[in-house]
Amino acid sequence: MEIPYIYKARPDTGLYNAKVGIWLFLASEIMLFGALFSAYILLRVSAPVGFWPETALAWPRGLLNIPIGTFNTAVLITSSVTVVMAWASLQMNKFSHFRVYMVITVLCAFAFLGIKSFEYNDKFSHYVVQLKSGKAVTGHIEVNGKHPRFWNFSDQWSLARLTTESVKEISITVDPERDKHGHVKSHSNHAHENKTIATDDIQFLGSYTPATHPFFAVYFLITALHGLHVLGGALVLAYFAFPGAKMWKDNPQQFINRIEVGGLFWHFVDLVWIFLFPVVYLL
């Protein structure tokens, strides 16, 4: 028995099966990311008044790289345009143009992930050092002449590890001073100052990872989940551009529908980032 409306739209709704399926799937995705954004907002509004790390568990501000985030936003928006152009090229029976646009879309996706990995590396190598005197400093540390790296978890340091390995002192390149809104003071006298801190003077040491603060826990959870969606979508679109493209010769309308469904998912991925960027990076 042939299943109806696989590639032809129902006359009453104008939808084919795959399009109904993708909208149902995206509805579940909206609930998933909606719950995560809600958790982020609730954690933020309930955070103590003040500026982290001076105030414990206060909400951090100004710790994300806004220019890089802005560039990544432009990369994803560009990919949304090219995936539409790929679909439109098939509608005009221009398969070679379709492949070019689809390749650009996939390249934009991997460029986005590469830039995000650069941001992750900065967070894993960025530390907060709280001193027994009550003061706190942030910056990039150096232990035994080595800087921690994102891709090597054995480089990560804690106060317990410093004590266990009998590390007497660490070096830190101190971040510029910030005001209560998280903005860098333009005339800070402590910008990128190198300091040496004795291990005996440290109360707490931790990198910008989920274990250090709820902000980083939510940041890594949402951005990593979004990154997995980007990776999955890019692999599917790459499949359509090359091995899956043989359907174009056998059933061009069904292939066009597949590209449309893939494009809808890709637009959703871009839309999530358009919400994520201002909420997490700018506010």
C-alpha positions, 0 to 999 in steps of 0.5 A, a space after each residue: 500500500 502506498 502512503 499518501 502525501 509523501 511528496 505531494 501536499 494534501 489539498 486541504 492543508 497544503 502540507 505533506 507528511 514530512 512538513 507536518 513531522 518537522 513542525 511537530 519536532 520543532 514544537 518539542 524543541 521550542 519546549 526544550 529551549 524554552 525551559 532552559 531559557 526560563 531556568 536562566 532567567 529565574 537564576 539570574 533574577 534570584 541572584 544576589 545584588 552585586 558584582 561577581 566575584 566580589 559578591 559570591 553567586 552574584 550574576 557575572 557581567 561582561 565575561 563573554 566576548 561580544 564582538 566574537 558573538 556578534 560575528 558568529 551571529 552574522 555567520 549563522 544569519 548568512 547560512 540561513 540565507 544560503 539554505 533558502 537560496 539552495 532550496 530556491 535553486 532547486 525550484 528553478 531547476 539549477 542543481 549546480 547552484 543548489 550545491 554551491 549554496 548548500 556547501 556555503 551553508 555547511 561551511 558557515 556551520 563549521 565556522 560557527 562551531 570553530 569560533 565557539 570552540 575558541 570561546 570555550 578555550 578562553 573560558 577553560 583557561 580563565 580563572 577566578 582566584 579568591 584570596 583569604 583576605 576576601 579579595 578576588 582576581 580573575 585572569 589567565 593563570 600559569 602553573 609551572 610555566 604552563 597555561 591550561 587549555 580547553 582540550 586538555 583536562 589534565 591542565 585544569 587546576 584546583 586548590 586541592 590539586 595545587 596543594 597535592 602537587 606542592 605548588 607554592 605559587 601561581 602566576 596570573 595575568 589579571 583582567 582589567 578592572 570593571 565597574 558594577 555593570 561589568 564594563 571595563 574601566 577605560 583607565 584601569 591601572 591593573 589591566 593585564 598586570 602580571 601577579 604572583 600569588 602564593 598558594 597559601 593565600 588562596 581560598 578558592 581557585 576555579 576556571 570559568 566552568 560549570 562547577 564555578 558558578 551557575 552562570 557558566 553551568 547554564 551558559 555551557 549547557 545552552 550553547 553546547 546543546 545549540 552547538 550539537 544542533 548546529 553539528 547535526 543540522 550541518 551533517 544532514 545538509 552535507 548529506 543532502 548536498 552530496 550522497 543524498 542528492 541522487 534523489 534529485 534524478 529519481 524524484 525531484 519533488 521529494 528531494 525539494 521537500 527534503 531540502 525544505 524540511 532541512 531548511 526549516 530545522 536550520 532556521 530554527 537553529 538560527 532563531 535559537 541563537 538569535 534569542 540566545 545571543 542578546 539574552 546571554 551575551 548582552 543583557 
